[in-house]
Amino acid sequence: MAVKKKDRPRHLGRGLESLISPITSEEEKKAFEHPVQTSNFPPDKDLAESMREVPLDSVEANPYQPRSRWDEQELAELADSIRANGVIQPIVVRAKDDKFELIAGERRLRGAKLAGLQVIPALVRQASDEQLLELALVENIQRSDLNPIERAKAYYSYMETFSLTQADAAKRLGQSRSVIANYLRLLDLPVEVKEMLTEGRLDMGHARALLSLPTEQLRRKLANRALAGRLSVREVERLVRNHLQGTKKKPGKVIGKPAHIIDLERKLAEQLGTKVAIQARKGGRRGKVVIEFYSLEEFDRITEMMGLTAVERF
């Protein structure tokens, strides 16, 4: 059944539409006198009036830019391309006093500066602080990958700034709640492990496996082992399962549970990414299943996997 437009959840696309629509501020229209001709097609009057050649030194950075690290080699290559071909896609800015504030296009802005340009083509648009943050997120997330910690911090900043729940943020950004939850969990890692992620020495798969361990000490220890031994994600996941399930037992130790119960515990732990214990009584006719979690984020993740998205925290 088709969803009516009015019933669709609001997400970032609506904010983008508002920035593409014609500007209405006379002050912004008169900010510069030289519109840029961008094609041989008949010019759209509103688009032509909003397009400007903006002096590079008049553009201030987007205060909500989530990216903190820039690949110098990639910027150098972009600068070479700009010298040869110019800036193909304009940046997007909003008027701020007698200057402009960047909305989207920081890589192009940096590349243009490296290329030695004095001006850069720009679309002048009205935008709220909320749109600045949303558009900085979408530009980086969809077009130029943030490292996992930068993305986690960007989601956290977005939620804190606008007092949003994970579900609210997911709806407005057009992403699933589980994606945002998984990134936010990275902020629970020890500082040293977050540095490994930031520098690309470990990836998201390693981090998700490490988060199943109950203490920072264990997470740090296994992260260092993974780095030193160049362990794959699968190898780290196996080591985590071994720890959670207690499979490394002393020789000759008697296992009190039947083999099929141990196998079922193993499968549940593997599925949920945490330790699971089955405690049977009355000859196996009664008992309980204990699922462990080590943070509220871990609790949310497990309940979501079980289809209990509306579970209320204690």
Secondary structure, DSSP 8 states (H G I E B T S, - for coil): ----GGGS---HHHHHHHHHS----HHHHTS-S------SS---HHHHHHEEEEEGGGEE--TT-------HHHHHHHHHHHHHH--SS-EEEEEETTEEEEEE-HHHHHHHHHTT-SEEEEEE----HHHHHHHHHHHHHHHS---HHHHHHHHHHHHHHHT--HHHHHHHHT--HHHHHHHHHGGGS-HHHHHHHHTTSS-HHHHHHHTTSSSHHHHHHHHHHHHHHT--HHHHHHHHHHHHHT----TT----S-HHHHHHHHHHHHHHTS-EEEEEEGGGTEEEEEE--SSHHHHHHHHHHTT-TT----
